[in-house]
């Protein structure tokens, strides 16, 4: 049996979104790849779910 190692560039592995709250109480998430929310959401659960979905959508994470 052969084992194959696949090397991925660091950019593929760096999808770690950050969740923040602004002065108006709206929640946002952003990622180093440029993805993120354009408008704030009042529910932090929805923002965290979206950020985790983005992180999980990248293969090889």
N, CA, C and O atoms as CSV, one atom per row, in Angstrom:
chain,resi,resn,atom,element,x,y,z
A,1,UNK,N,N,0.838,-1.167,0.000
A,1,UNK,CA,C,0.000,0.000,0.000
A,1,UNK,C,C,0.890,1.238,0.000
A,1,UNK,O,O,1.877,1.304,0.733
A,2,UNK,N,N,0.531,2.221,-0.831
A,2,UNK,CA,C,1.299,3.459,-0.928
A,2,UNK,C,C,0.526,4.592,-0.252
A,2,UNK,O,O,-0.699,4.672,-0.350
A,3,UNK,N,N,1.251,5.446,0.422
A,3,UNK,CA,C,0.668,6.628,1.040
A,3,UNK,C,C,1.098,7.842,0.240
A,3,UNK,O,O,2.284,8.042,-0.020
A,4,UNK,N,N,0.126,8.645,-0.144
A,4,UNK,CA,C,0.409,9.850,-0.909
A,4,UNK,C,C,0.237,11.065,-0.015
A,4,UNK,O,O,-0.778,11.211,0.666
A,5,UNK,N,N,1.220,11.919,-0.023
A,5,UNK,CA,C,1.154,13.154,0.738
A,5,UNK,C,C,0.901,14.299,-0.228
A,5,UNK,O,O,1.626,14.475,-1.207
A,6,UNK,N,N,-0.124,15.064,0.054
A,6,UNK,CA,C,-0.467,16.207,-0.780
A,6,UNK,C,C,-0.121,17.468,-0.005
A,6,UNK,O,O,-0.637,17.700,1.088
A,7,UNK,N,N,0.750,18.273,-0.575
A,7,UNK,CA,C,1.113,19.535,0.071
A,7,UNK,C,C,0.256,20.649,-0.502
A,7,UNK,O,O,0.091,20.773,-1.715
A,8,UNK,N,N,-0.278,21.445,0.390
A,8,UNK,CA,C,-1.113,22.564,-0.026
A,8,UNK,C,C,-0.421,23.864,0.381
A,8,UNK,O,O,0.224,23.922,1.428
A,9,UNK,N,N,-0.552,24.892,-0.432
A,9,UNK,CA,C,0.046,26.175,-0.058
A,9,UNK,C,C,-0.606,26.722,1.214
A,9,UNK,O,O,-1.744,26.376,1.532
A,10,UNK,N,N,0.106,27.561,1.924
A,10,UNK,CA,C,-0.383,28.110,3.189
A,10,UNK,C,C,-1.697,28.860,3.018
A,10,UNK,O,O,-2.513,28.886,3.939
A,11,UNK,N,N,-1.913,29.463,1.870
A,11,UNK,CA,C,-3.146,30.218,1.640
A,11,UNK,C,C,-4.373,29.317,1.711
A,11,UNK,O,O,-5.443,29.777,2.112
A,12,UNK,N,N,-4.250,28.066,1.340
A,12,UNK,CA,C,-5.379,27.145,1.397
A,12,UNK,C,C,-5.701,26.754,2.831
A,12,UNK,O,O,-6.835,26.379,3.129
A,13,UNK,N,N,-4.713,26.836,3.727
A,13,UNK,CA,C,-4.909,26.391,5.094
A,13,UNK,C,C,-5.189,27.547,6.052
A,13,UNK,O,O,-5.331,27.322,7.254
A,14,UNK,N,N,-5.271,28.752,5.559
A,14,UNK,CA,C,-5.359,29.905,6.449
A,14,UNK,C,C,-6.766,30.470,6.576
A,14,UNK,O,O,-6.922,31.663,6.841
A,15,UNK,N,N,-7.773,29.664,6.399
A,15,UNK,CA,C,-9.152,30.141,6.518
A,15,UNK,C,C,-9.609,30.026,7.962
A,15,UNK,O,O,-10.204,29.027,8.367
A,16,UNK,N,N,-9.319,31.074,8.733
A,16,UNK,CA,C,-9.710,31.131,10.132
A,16,UNK,C,C,-10.461,32.435,10.356
A,16,UNK,O,O,-9.856,33.453,10.692
A,17,UNK,N,N,-11.792,32.407,10.167
A,17,UNK,CA,C,-12.582,33.632,10.296
A,17,UNK,C,C,-12.555,34.203,11.712
A,17,UNK,O,O,-12.433,33.469,12.693
A,18,UNK,N,N,-12.671,35.513,11.794
A,18,UNK,CA,C,-12.753,36.217,13.075
A,18,UNK,C,C,-14.136,36.850,13.180
A,18,UNK,O,O,-14.613,37.467,12.227
A,19,UNK,N,N,-14.774,36.700,14.326
A,19,UNK,CA,C,-16.101,37.263,14.576
A,19,UNK,C,C,-15.935,38.478,15.484
A,19,UNK,O,O,-15.268,38.404,16.516
A,20,UNK,N,N,-16.548,39.597,15.091
A,20,UNK,CA,C,-16.449,40.834,15.875
A,20,UNK,C,C,-17.824,41.487,16.003
A,20,UNK,O,O,-18.751,41.174,15.256
A,21,UNK,N,N,-17.931,42.389,16.955
A,21,UNK,CA,C,-19.155,43.165,17.161
A,21,UNK,C,C,-18.800,44.645,17.024
A,21,UNK,O,O,-17.814,45.100,17.603
A,22,UNK,N,N,-19.598,45.399,16.261
A,22,UNK,CA,C,-19.297,46.822,16.093
A,22,UNK,C,C,-19.984,47.663,17.173
A,22,UNK,O,O,-20.657,47.120,18.049
A,23,UNK,N,N,-19.815,48.971,17.110
A,23,UNK,CA,C,-20.352,49.882,18.115
A,23,UNK,C,C,-21.882,49.925,18.133
A,23,UNK,O,O,-22.478,50.364,19.117
A,24,UNK,N,N,-22.515,49.475,17.055
A,24,UNK,CA,C,-23.975,49.482,16.956
A,24,UNK,C,C,-24.586,48.154,17.392
A,24,UNK,O,O,-25.799,47.972,17.292
A,25,UNK,N,N,-23.773,47.238,17.866
A,25,UNK,CA,C,-24.273,45.937,18.318
A,25,UNK,C,C,-24.500,44.931,17.208
A,25,UNK,O,O,-25.161,43.913,17.414
A,26,UNK,N,N,-23.951,45.211,16.020
A,26,UNK,CA,C,-24.099,44.283,14.891
A,26,UNK,C,C,-22.871,43.394,14.819
A,26,UNK,O,O,-21.747,43.852,15.023
A,27,UNK,N,N,-23.090,42.140,14.532
A,27,UNK,CA,C,-22.011,41.156,14.461
A,27,UNK,C,C,-21.547,40.980,13.030
A,27,UNK,O,O,-22.356,41.012,12.103
A,28,UNK,N,N,-20.240,40.792,12.845
A,28,UNK,CA,C,-19.625,40.605,11.534
A,28,UNK,C,C,-18.612,39.465,11.641
A,28,UNK,O,O,-18.119,39.157,12.726
A,29,UNK,N,N,-18.315,38.857,10.518
A,29,UNK,CA,C,-17.184,37.929,10.471
A,29,UNK,C,C,-16.370,38.253,9.247
A,29,UNK,O,O,-16.902,38.708,8.234
A,30,UNK,N,N,-15.067,38.016,9.340
A,30,UNK,CA,C,-14.180,38.250,8.211
A,30,UNK,C,C,-13.093,37.183,8.216
A,30,UNK,O,O,-12.756,36.619,9.257
A,31,UNK,N,N,-12.563,36.926,7.051
A,31,UNK,CA,C,-11.536,35.903,6.886
A,31,UNK,C,C,-10.341,36.530,6.164
A,31,UNK,O,O,-10.498,37.495,5.415
A,32,UNK,N,N,-9.181,35.991,6.389
A,32,UNK,CA,C,-7.978,36.478,5.741
A,32,UNK,C,C,-8.007,36.353,4.233
A,32,UNK,O,O,-7.239,37.024,3.543
A,33,UNK,N,N,-8.887,35.497,3.705
A,33,UNK,CA,C,-8.974,35.324,2.257
A,33,UNK,C,C,-9.813,36.420,1.604
A,33,UNK,O,O,-9.890,36.493,0.377
A,34,UNK,N,N,-10.445,37.274,2.418
A,34,UNK,CA,C,-11.265,38.347,1.871
A,34,UNK,C,C,-12.753,38.108,2.004
A,34,UNK,O,O,-13.541,39.017,1.744
A,35,UNK,N,N,-13.157,36.930,2.396
A,35,UNK,CA,C,-14.576,36.641,2.571
A,35,UNK,C,C,-15.059,37.226,3.890
A,35,UNK,O,O,-14.271,37.458,4.807
A,36,UNK,N,N,-16.359,37.458,3.972
A,36,UNK,CA,C,-16.930,37.967,5.213
A,36,UNK,C,C,-18.289,38.585,4.976
A,36,UNK,O,O,-18.778,38.619,3.846
A,37,UNK,N,N,-18.904,39.079,6.051
A,37,UNK,CA,C,-20.214,39.703,5.930
A,37,UNK,C,C,-20.062,41.156,5.484
A,37,UNK,O,O,-19.128,41.846,5.893
A,38,UNK,N,N,-20.962,41.599,4.666
A,38,UNK,CA,C,-20.955,42.983,4.202
A,38,UNK,C,C,-21.824,43.861,5.110
A,38,UNK,O,O,-21.601,45.067,5.215
A,39,UNK,N,N,-22.803,43.254,5.754
A,39,UNK,CA,C,-23.648,44.012,6.677
A,39,UNK,C,C,-23.745,43.234,7.980
A,39,UNK,O,O,-23.592,42.013,7.991
A,40,UNK,N,N,-23.991,43.919,9.043
A,40,UNK,CA,C,-24.038,43.299,10.356
A,40,UNK,C,C,-25.336,42.556,10.596
A,40,UNK,O,O,-26.365,42.858,9.990
A,41,UNK,N,N,-25.276,41.584,11.485
A,41,UNK,CA,C,-26.430,40.791,11.888
A,41,UNK,C,C,-26.560,40.936,13.397
A,41,UNK,O,O,-25.553,41.002,14.101
A,42,UNK,N,N,-27.781,40.986,13.898
A,42,UNK,CA,C,-27.954,41.158,15.335
A,42,UNK,C,C,-27.706,39.872,16.110
A,42,UNK,O,O,-27.459,39.929,17.314
A,43,UNK,N,N,-27.763,38.728,15.465
A,43,UNK,CA,C,-27.579,37.442,16.133
A,43,UNK,C,C,-26.156,36.936,15.971
A,43,UNK,O,O,-25.710,36.693,14.850
A,44,UNK,N,N,-25.442,36.775,17.074
A,44,UNK,CA,C,-24.069,36.278,16.979
A,44,UNK,C,C,-24.063,34.817,16.579
A,44,UNK,O,O,-23.092,34.352,15.981
A,45,UNK,N,N,-25.138,34.066,16.897
A,45,UNK,CA,C,-25.189,32.659,16.517
A,45,UNK,C,C,-25.189,32.497,14.994
A,45,UNK,O,O,-24.537,31.597,14.465
A,46,UNK,N,N,-25.910,33.357,14.300
A,46,UNK,CA,C,-25.944,33.295,12.842
A,46,UNK,C,C,-24.595,33.625,12.224
A,46,UNK,O,O,-24.199,33.021,11.227
A,47,UNK,N,N,-23.891,34.582,12.813
A,47,UNK,CA,C,-22.580,34.981,12.300
A,47,UNK,C,C,-21.556,33.871,12.543
A,47,UNK,O,O,-20.757,33.557,11.661
A,48,UNK,N,N,-21.580,33.285,13.729
A,48,UNK,CA,C,-20.648,32.200,14.035
A,48,UNK,C,C,-20.915,31.005,13.130
A,48,UNK,O,O,-19.976,30.372,12.647
A,49,UNK,N,N,-22.180,30.692,12.895
A,49,UNK,CA,C,-22.527,29.587,12.001
A,49,UNK,C,C,-22.012,29.836,10.588
A,49,UNK,O,O,-21.470,28.929,9.958
A,50,UNK,N,N,-22.178,31.063,10.083
A,50,UNK,CA,C,-21.691,31.398,8.743
A,50,UNK,C,C,-20.171,31.311,8.674
A,50,UNK,O,O,-19.624,30.818,7.688
A,51,UNK,N,N,-19.485,31.785,9.713
A,51,UNK,CA,C,-18.025,31.738,9.734
A,51,UNK,C,C,-17.530,30.296,9.764
A,51,UNK,O,O,-16.574,29.954,9.068
A,52,UNK,N,N,-18.172,29.452,10.563
A,52,UNK,CA,C,-17.776,28.039,10.623
A,52,UNK,C,C,-18.070,27.321,9.306
A,52,UNK,O,O,-17.296,26.465,8.881
A,53,UNK,N,N,-19.174,27.663,8.667
A,53,UNK,CA,C,-19.497,27.058,7.366
A,53,UNK,C,C,-18.441,27.441,6.336
A,53,UNK,O,O,-18.043,26.612,5.518
A,54,UNK,N,N,-17.982,28.701,6.369
A,54,UNK,CA,C,-16.937,29.130,5.443
A,54,UNK,C,C,-15.646,28.350,5.697
A,54,UNK,O,O,-14.996,27.890,4.759
A,55,UNK,N,N,-15.287,28.208,6.961
A,55,UNK,CA,C,-14.063,27.492,7.307
A,55,UNK,C,C,-14.137,26.024,6.877
A,55,UNK,O,O,-13.149,25.460,6.406
A,56,UNK,N,N,-15.307,25.413,7.041
A,56,UNK,CA,C,-15.478,23.998,6.692
A,56,UNK,C,C,-15.577,23.778,5.186
A,56,UNK,O,O,-15.349,22.665,4.712
A,57,UNK,N,N,-15.912,24.817,4.426
A,57,UNK,CA,C,-16.102,24.654,2.989
A,57,UNK,C,C,-14.789,24.562,2.220
A,57,UNK,O,O,-14.784,24.212,1.040
A,58,UNK,N,N,-13.688,24.869,2.875
A,58,UNK,CA,C,-12.383,24.843,2.218
A,58,UNK,C,C,-11.804,23.426,2.342
A,58,UNK,O,O,-11.564,22.964,3.458
A,59,UNK,N,N,-11.577,22.734,1.234
A,59,UNK,CA,C,-11.053,21.382,1.318
A,59,UNK,C,C,-9.635,21.354,1.909
A,59,UNK,O,O,-8.827,22.252,1.671
A,60,UNK,N,N,-9.366,20.332,2.658
A,60,UNK,CA,C,-8.024,20.171,3.208
A,60,UNK,C,C,-7.813,20.849,4.535
A,60,UNK,O,O,-6.696,20.860,5.051
A,61,UNK,N,N,-8.863,21.419,5.105
A,61,UNK,CA,C,-8.734,22.097,6.389
A,61,UNK,C,C,-8.669,21.081,7.511
A,61,UNK,O,O,-8.558,21.456,8.678
